[in-house]
Amino acid sequence: MMLYQKSAAELSYMLQNGECSAAELLTQVHSRMEQLEPELGAYLTCAEDCMQQAMAVDAARARGEQLHPLAGIPIAIKDNISTKNLRTTCGSKMLEHYIPPYDATVIRKLRDAGMVILGKTNMDEFAMGSSTETSYFHPTRNPLAHDRTAGGSSGGSAAAVAAGEAVLALGTDTGGSIRQPAAFCGVVGFKPTYGSVSRYGLIAYASSFDQIGTFSRTVRDAAMLTQLLCGHDPMDATSAQRSYPDFAAELMPEIHGLRIGIPKEYFGSHVQDDVKSVVSAALHRMEQMGAQLVEISLPSTEYAVNAYYILACAEASSNLARFDGTRFGYRAQGCTSPAQLYERTRSEGFGREVKRRILLGTFVLSAGYYEDCYLRARAAQRSIAQELHEALRCCDLIAAPSAPEPAFLLGERLNHPVQMYQSDLCTVPANLAGLPAISIPCGSVDGLPVGLQLLGRPFGERTILNAAHAYELEVQNAAV
């Protein structure tokens, strides 16, 4: 097995015991990128100092310094997370040439741990999309089926990990943008509780929903990286002041007695029958492992997609107002008045989907529609969150498909926005309630991966990771 095919936990052990070097690992990952990138399109920008980063880790290890377990592990970064002196575009013409003067808090933590930052991955423009096709630069193809989408908006990060172009990756999840592409690409995608990971340096789409999370090949890898990322940050007003356990050290391959809620609304007609069968089989296996499956109902789920898009677009219309051609980013030329500058800059700098969501957000916040649209969406959000919290009082976890279907064809939904939005049916409730959630591979339909989603209580990451880890081990042992 090549080094780029191994998990971060395996590579960490090998690096610490001198079985390979960070430079050797990076060389293999780079070779993989050179081989696949022309077709795959997972990256937008590659870091030029990768080898210096890897060699610095090797030199520190040779000197006998005590290093973080993830030191020397190559990681890819979604292109809406600020990286000092490394281009950060948000997949948009508006920021095509933007180079941040500072690192996001999560990037500082990665650098302090000695992780090797490979570059910035492709994404839907300003994280608005479910297929990584709204990127200004190019779409990202699914590594398992090049005629299909890798999902979105973090499709580049998911594809990079699935293809061996990175060992780990960071993504962001506003309405499912980690879990859905993880399901489509057959990797592990983990969204922690809102507030557990700092958003300082994340270029906002919808501030009350955005959450940085992880892509990995195994649940243990997700636990290791999440442990590094979690923690209070005084630079982020929404950052939770609390301590976090060592998720990786406390992983337990045991779920006997675990109560898993199965909401009927997540297994309705909107989910493909083949996907329901695969997910149901995975849940039956967890039941055989000792978990208790409990049928529950979350009736407000039917309003989740509508409420989410109203609220997220409202926040986007505010957050993206800063891109006006006067301070940074794209600036239209030949304008004769401030009004013309604003109009042309935003018309030329934003793509079609971003403009659609800005218009929708501005509309629902306008006089005459604020009460009928925005306030009703907030009321629906409260109902959805309340139902989820009540369900999690009697259940330890809630299980559902990660997506209603496997990866769809490139171009199939690009001109059908409502159909595209329905891809988020299974994931947006967790964001509306700020809950942690994970997607793990649980089978396939016609050779395309299917993801099992587990939602937990606020700051219940340990329970989610333990359950996902136990299931993962059970599948691996059965395959031997």
C-alpha positions in Angstrom: 0.0 0.0 0.0 1.3 3.4 -1.0 1.8 6.0 1.8 -1.0 8.3 0.4 -3.5 5.4 0.9 -2.9 5.1 4.6 -4.8 6.8 7.4 -3.4 9.7 9.4 -3.2 7.5 12.5 -1.1 4.9 10.6 1.1 7.6 9.1 1.6 9.2 12.5 2.9 6.0 13.9 5.2 5.4 10.9 6.6 9.0 11.1 7.2 8.7 14.9 9.0 5.4 14.5 11.1 6.4 11.5 9.4 4.1 9.0 8.9 7.0 6.7 9.7 10.7 6.6 7.4 13.7 6.1 9.3 14.6 2.9 8.8 11.0 1.6 5.1 11.1 2.4 4.7 14.6 0.7 6.5 13.4 -2.4 4.0 10.6 -2.8 1.1 12.8 -2.3 2.5 15.4 -4.8 3.0 12.6 -7.4 -0.6 11.6 -6.9 -1.8 15.2 -7.4 0.3 15.6 -10.6 -1.3 12.4 -11.9 -4.9 13.1 -11.1 -5.4 16.9 -10.9 -5.7 17.6 -14.7 -8.9 15.5 -14.7 -10.1 15.8 -11.1 -9.8 19.5 -10.4 -9.8 19.2 -6.6 -7.4 22.1 -6.0 -7.4 25.8 -6.9 -4.0 26.8 -5.4 -1.0 24.7 -4.3 1.3 25.9 -1.6 4.9 26.5 -2.8 6.5 25.9 0.5 5.2 22.3 1.1 8.5 20.6 1.0 10.1 23.2 3.3 7.2 22.5 5.8 7.8 18.7 5.6 11.6 19.0 5.9 11.3 21.3 8.9 9.2 18.6 10.6 11.8 15.9 9.7 14.6 18.1 11.1 12.7 18.7 14.3 12.1 15.0 14.8 15.8 14.3 14.1 16.7 16.7 16.9 14.5 14.7 19.2 11.8 17.4 19.7 8.4 16.4 21.1 6.0 16.8 18.2 2.2 16.7 17.8 0.9 13.3 16.6 -0.2 15.0 13.3 3.1 16.6 12.6 4.1 16.0 9.0 0.7 14.9 7.9 -0.4 16.6 4.6 -3.7 18.5 4.8 -5.8 20.3 2.2 -7.8 23.5 3.1 -11.1 24.6 1.7 -10.6 27.9 -0.2 -12.8 30.0 2.1 -10.5 29.7 5.1 -7.8 32.4 5.3 -4.2 31.4 4.8 -1.5 34.0 5.2 0.4 34.6 1.9 -1.6 31.8 0.2 -4.3 32.8 -2.3 -7.9 32.5 -0.9 -10.6 32.9 -3.5 -13.8 31.4 -2.2 -14.1 29.9 -5.7 -15.1 33.4 -6.9 -13.9 35.9 -9.5 -14.6 38.5 -6.8 -11.5 37.2 -4.8 -9.6 35.6 -7.6 -6.3 37.5 -6.7 -6.9 37.9 -2.9 -4.0 36.9 -0.7 -4.9 37.2 3.1 -2.5 39.0 5.4 -3.3 36.6 8.3 -4.1 33.0 9.2 -7.5 31.8 10.4 -7.3 30.4 13.9 -7.7 26.8 12.6 -4.7 27.3 10.2 -2.6 28.7 13.1 -3.4 25.5 15.0 -2.4 23.3 12.1 0.9 25.2 11.6 1.7 25.0 15.3 1.1 21.2 15.2 3.5 20.9 12.3 1.0 19.7 9.7 1.9 20.2 6.1 -0.5 22.5 4.3 -0.8 21.3 0.7 -3.0 24.1 -0.8 -6.5 25.3 -1.2 -9.3 23.2 -2.5 -12.1 24.0 -5.0 -15.6 24.9 -3.7 -18.9 26.2 -4.8 -18.6 30.0 -5.0 -18.8 31.5 -1.5 -19.9 28.0 -0.4 -23.2 28.4 -2.2 -24.0 25.1 -3.9 -24.2 21.3 -3.5 -22.0 20.2 -6.4 -18.9 22.4 -6.6 -20.1 23.4 -10.0 -20.7 27.0 -9.2 -17.0 27.6 -8.7 -15.7 30.4 -11.0 -12.7 28.3 -12.0 -13.9 24.8 -12.8 -16.0 22.0 -11.4 -14.5 19.1 -9.3 -15.2 15.6 -10.5 -16.0 12.7 -8.3 -12.8 10.5 -8.0 -15.0 7.4 -8.1 -17.0 8.4 -11.2 -15.6 11.3 -13.2 -18.9 12.0 -14.9 -20.5 12.8 -11.5 -20.3 15.5 -8.9 -18.1 15.3 -5.8 -20.8 17.1 -3.9 -20.6 20.6 -2.4 -19.8 23.0 -1.4 -16.6 21.4 0.0 -16.3 19.0 -3.0 -12.7 19.8 -3.6 -11.7 18.8 0.0 -13.8 15.6 -0.2 -12.4 14.6 -3.6 -8.8 15.3 -2.5 -9.0 12.9 0.5 -10.9 10.2 -1.5 -8.4 10.4 -4.3 -5.3 10.3 -2.1 -4.4 13.9 -3.0 -4.4 14.7 0.7 -4.5 12.6 3.9 -6.8 15.0 5.7 -8.7 18.1 4.7 -10.7 21.0 6.2 -14.1 21.9 4.9 -17.0 24.1 6.0 -20.6 23.0 6.7 -23.4 25.6 6.4 -26.2 23.3 5.5 -24.5 20.0 4.8 -21.4 21.0 2.8 -19.1 18.5 4.6 -21.5 15.6 5.1 -23.0 15.5 1.6 -19.7 15.5 -0.3 -18.2 13.0 2.2 -21.1 10.7 1.3 -20.7 11.2 -2.4 -17.0 10.5 -2.3 -17.0 7.7 0.2 -15.0 9.3 3.0 -15.7 10.4 6.6 -17.0 14.0 7.0 -17.5 15.5 10.5 -19.2 18.7 11.5 -18.7 19.6 15.1 -21.1 21.5 17.3 -21.5 25.1 16.3 -19.1 27.1 18.5 -16.7 24.3 19.2 -14.2 25.3 16.4 -13.3 28.9 15.8 -14.7 30.6 12.8 -12.1 33.5 13.0 -10.7 33.7 9.5 -13.5 31.9 7.8 -15.0 34.0 5.0 -18.7 34.0 6.0 -21.6 32.8 3.9 -24.2 32.5 6.8 -22.5 33.3 10.1 -25.0 31.6 12.4 -24.7 28.3 10.5 -21.1 28.1 9.1 -18.9 25.6 10.9 -15.4 24.3 10.0 -15.0 20.5 10.1 -13.0 17.7 8.8 -12.6 15.1 6.0 -10.7 11.9 6.6 -10.5 8.3 5.6 -11.3 6.9 9.1 -13.2 8.0 12.2 -10.0 7.9 14.3 -8.4 10.4 11.9 -11.5 12.7 12.3 -11.2 12.4 16.1 -7.5 13.3 16.0 -8.0 16.4 13.8 -11.1 17.5 15.6 -9.2 17.4 18.9 -6.6 19.7 17.5 -9.2 22.2 16.1 -11.6 22.5 19.1 -11.2 25.1 21.8 -12.2 28.6 22.8 -11.0 31.5 20.7 -11.3 35.1 22.0 -11.2 36.2 18.4 -14.6 34.5 17.7 -17.6 35.9 19.6 -19.5 32.6 19.0 -16.7 30.4 20.3 -17.8 28.2 23.3 -15.9 28.5 26.5 -15.6 24.9 27.5 -13.1 22.1 27.7 -13.0 19.1 25.3 -12.0 15.5 25.8 -9.3 13.7 23.9 -11.6 12.3 21.3 -9.1 9.9 19.7 -7.8 8.6 23.0 -11.3 7.9 24.3 -12.6 6.1 21.2 -14.5 2.9 22.3 -15.5 0.1 19.9 -18.6 -0.6 21.9 -22.2 0.6 21.3 -24.1 -1.9 23.4 -27.2 -0.1 24.9 -26.8 3.0 22.7 -30.2 4.3 21.8 -30.4 5.5 18.2 -33.5 7.4 17.0 -34.8 6.7 13.5 -37.0 9.6 12.3 -39.5 8.5 9.8 -39.3 11.9 8.1 -35.7 11.1 7.0 -36.8 7.9 5.2 -39.7 9.3 3.2 -40.4 9.4 -0.5 -37.7 12.1 -1.1 -35.0 9.5 -0.4 -34.2 7.0 -3.1 -35.3 3.5 -2.2 -31.9 2.0 -2.8 -30.3 4.5 -0.4 -32.9 3.7 2.3 -32.2 0.1 1.9 -28.4 0.6 2.3 -28.8 2.9 5.3 -31.4 0.6 6.9 -29.0 -2.4 6.5 -26.3 -0.4 8.3 -28.6 0.5 11.2 -29.6 -3.2 11.4 -26.0 -4.1 11.8 -25.6 -1.5 14.6 -28.6 -3.1 16.2 -26.9 -6.5 16.0 -23.9 -4.8 17.7 -26.1 -4.0 20.7 -27.6 -0.7 19.8 -31.3 -0.1 20.4 -33.2 1.4 17.5 -36.0 3.8 18.5 -38.6 5.0 16.0 -39.2 8.8 16.4 -41.0 11.5 14.5 -39.7 15.0 13.7 -42.7 16.6 11.9 -41.1 20.0 11.4 -38.4 18.5 9.2 -40.6 19.2 6.2 -39.9 22.9 6.6 -36.2 22.6 7.1 -35.0 23.3 3.6 -37.3 26.2 3.1 -36.4 27.7 6.5 -32.7 27.2 5.9 -32.5 28.8 2.5 -34.5 31.8 3.7 -32.3 32.4 6.7 -29.0 31.5 5.1 -29.7 33.8 2.1 -30.7 36.6 4.4 -27.4 36.4 6.2 -25.5 36.0 2.9 -27.0 39.3 1.5 -25.6 41.0 4.5 -22.2 39.3 4.7 -21.5 39.8 1.0 -22.4 43.5 1.0 -18.7 44.2 1.8 -17.7 43.2 -1.7 -18.4 46.5 -3.5 -15.2 47.3 -5.3 -14.0 50.0 -3.0 -11.8 48.1 -0.5 -10.7 44.7 -1.7 -11.5 42.1 -4.3 -12.6 42.6 -7.9 -13.1 46.2 -9.1 -14.9 47.0 -12.3 -13.1 49.4 -14.6 -14.2 52.5 -16.4 -17.0 53.4 -13.9 -18.0 57.1 -13.8 -20.0 57.0 -10.5 -20.0 55.1 -7.2 -23.4 53.6 -8.1 -22.1 52.3 -11.4 -19.0 51.0 -9.6 -21.1 49.0 -7.1 -23.5 47.7 -9.7 -20.9 46.6 -12.2 -18.4 45.2 -9.7 -21.1 43.0 -8.1 -22.7 42.0 -11.4 -19.3 41.0 -12.9 -17.6 39.7 -9.8 -20.4 37.3 -8.5 -21.6 34.2 -10.3 -25.2 33.4 -11.0 -25.9 31.3 -7.9 -24.4 33.9 -5.5 -26.5 36.7 -7.1 -29.6 34.5 -6.9 -29.1 34.0 -3.1 -28.2 37.7 -2.5 -31.5 38.7 -4.2 -33.5 36.1 -2.3 -31.9 37.3 1.0 -32.5 40.9 0.3 -36.1 40.2 -0.7 -37.0 38.3 2.5 -35.5 41.1 4.6 -37.3 43.9 2.8 -40.3 45.8 4.2 -43.5 43.9 3.7 -41.8 40.4 3.5 -39.7 40.4 6.7 -42.6 39.1 8.8 -44.1 36.8 6.3 -40.8 35.2 5.2 -37.9 35.8 7.6 -39.8 35.6 10.9 -41.7 32.6 9.9 -38.4 30.9 8.9 -37.0 31.7 12.3 -40.1 30.2 13.9 -39.7 27.0 11.8 -36.0 26.9 12.9 -37.0 27.0 16.5 -39.5 24.2 16.0 -37.0 22.0 14.2 -34.3 22.7 16.9 -36.8 22.0 19.7 -37.9 18.7 18.2 -34.3 17.5 17.7 -33.3 18.5 21.3 -36.4 16.7 22.7 -35.6 13.6 20.6 -32.1 13.6 21.9 -33.3 13.5 25.5 -34.6 10.0 24.9 -32.1 8.9 22.3 -28.3 9.1 22.4 -28.0 9.7 18.6 -30.3 10.2 15.6 -29.5 8.3 12.4 -30.4 9.2 8.8 -29.1 9.1 5.3 -26.4 11.7 4.6 -28.0 12.5 1.3 -31.2 11.4 -0.4 -29.3 9.9 -3.4 -25.8 9.0 -4.5 -23.7 11.4 -6.5 -25.6 12.8 -9.4 -24.3 13.6 -12.9 -22.3 16.8 -13.5 -24.6 19.4 -15.1 -27.7 17.5 -14.2 -29.0 20.1 -11.7 -27.0 23.2 -12.4 -29.9 24.9 -14.1 -32.5 23.5 -11.7 -31.8 25.3 -8.4 -34.8 24.0 -6.4 -33.8 20.4 -7.3 -30.3 21.2 -6.3 -31.4 22.6 -3.0 -33.3 19.3 -2.2 -29.9 17.6 -2.0 -29.6 19.2 1.5 -32.9 17.6 2.8 -31.1 15.3 5.2 -28.4 17.6 6.4 -29.8 21.1 7.1 -31.7 20.2 10.3 -28.4 19.7 12.2 -27.2 23.2 11.1 -30.5 24.8 12.1 -30.1 23.3 15.6 -26.3 23.8 15.8 -25.8 20.0 16.4 -22.7 17.9 15.7 -23.1 15.3 12.9 -21.0 12.9 11.0 -21.3 11.0 7.7 -19.6 7.7 7.3 -19.6 5.3 4.3 -22.1 2.5 4.8 -22.4 0.8 1.4 -23.1 1.6 -2.2 -25.7 1.9 -4.9 -24.6 1.0 -8.4 -21.0 1.4 -7.4 -21.6 4.9 -5.9 -21.0 5.4 -2.1 -23.8 6.0 0.3 -23.4 7.8 3.6 -24.9 7.1 7.1 -25.4 10.2 9.1 -25.3 10.3 12.9 -26.5 13.5 14.8 -25.8 14.0 18.4 -26.4 16.3 21.4 -24.7 19.7 21.6 -21.0 19.0 22.3 -21.7 15.3 22.1 -18.9 14.7 19.6 -17.5 11.9 21.7 -20.7 9.8 21.5 -20.9 10.4 17.7 -17.3 9.5 17.1 -17.5 6.4 19.3 -20.6 5.1 17.5 -19.1 5.8 14.1 -15.8 4.2 15.1 -17.5 1.1 16.4 -19.5 0.7 13.2 -16.4 1.3 11.1 -14.5 -1.4 12.9 -17.4 -3.9 12.6 -17.4 -3.4 8.8 -13.7 -3.7 8.5 -13.6 -6.9 10.6 -16.4 -8.4 8.6 -14.5 -7.8 5.4 -11.3 -9.6 6.6 
